[in-house]
Amino acid sequence: MFKTQPQWGERQDSKAAVLRTFAQDLGLDMSAYDAAVADDKTKDRIRKDVTDGTALGVTGTPTFFLNGEKLILNSEQEFRQKLSEAAK
């Protein structure tokens, strides 16, 4: 998904067709995929996730939290160090 993000991310127009192609390429059951995409429960879950993320201060992906704290990271090494310290 990160590799193909320029094809679908950061845009206001629908990318449903692009995402459906990804699902087909993965060999997903397309009837189940289409049903899940159309299901109001799926839309409600997405709305809840957006609301929760906004409340937590998520402004983009990836965003990492460790022990309830939003991490501000400058490097992978810094991320690894924080994980190592938290695991002690």
C-alpha positions in Angstrom: 0.0 0.0 0.0 2.8 2.4 0.8 4.5 1.7 -2.6 1.3 2.5 -4.5 0.2 5.4 -2.3 0.7 8.0 -5.0 -2.0 6.2 -7.0 -4.7 6.6 -4.3 -3.6 8.6 -1.3 -4.0 12.3 -0.5 -6.8 12.8 -3.0 -10.4 14.0 -2.8 -11.7 12.0 -5.8 -12.9 8.4 -5.3 -10.2 5.8 -5.7 -12.7 2.9 -5.3 -11.7 1.4 -8.7 -8.0 1.4 -7.8 -8.6 -0.2 -4.4 -10.9 -2.8 -6.0 -8.1 -3.6 -8.5 -5.7 -4.1 -5.5 -8.3 -6.5 -3.9 -8.6 -8.5 -7.2 -4.8 -8.7 -7.5 -4.7 -10.1 -4.0 -7.1 -12.8 -5.0 -9.9 -11.7 -2.6 -13.4 -12.9 -2.9 -14.8 -10.0 -4.8 -18.4 -10.6 -3.8 -17.5 -10.4 -0.2 -15.3 -7.4 -0.8 -18.1 -5.5 -2.6 -20.5 -6.4 0.1 -18.2 -5.2 2.8 -17.5 -1.9 1.0 -21.2 -1.3 0.6 -22.1 -2.3 4.1 -23.1 0.6 6.4 -21.3 -1.2 9.3 -18.0 -0.7 7.4 -18.8 3.0 6.8 -19.7 3.4 10.5 -16.4 1.7 11.5 -14.4 4.0 9.3 -16.2 7.1 10.7 -15.4 5.8 14.3 -11.8 5.2 13.4 -11.5 8.8 12.0 -13.2 10.3 15.0 -10.9 8.3 17.4 -7.8 9.2 15.5 -8.7 12.9 15.4 -9.3 12.8 19.2 -5.9 11.2 19.7 -4.1 13.8 17.6 -3.4 11.6 14.6 -2.7 13.8 11.6 -1.3 11.2 9.2 0.1 7.7 8.7 2.0 6.2 10.1 1.4 7.5 13.6 2.8 5.5 16.5 1.7 5.4 20.2 3.7 3.8 22.9 2.3 3.4 26.4 -0.5 5.8 25.5 1.9 8.5 24.3 2.0 9.7 20.7 5.6 9.3 19.4 7.4 12.1 17.5 10.2 10.3 15.7 13.1 11.5 13.6 14.5 8.1 12.7 14.0 4.4 12.7 16.8 4.1 15.2 15.0 6.5 17.6 11.9 4.3 17.2 13.8 1.1 17.9 15.4 2.8 21.0 12.1 3.8 22.4 10.7 0.3 21.9 13.7 -1.2 23.5 13.4 1.1 26.5 9.7 0.4 26.9 10.3 -3.4 26.8 12.6 -3.3 29.8 
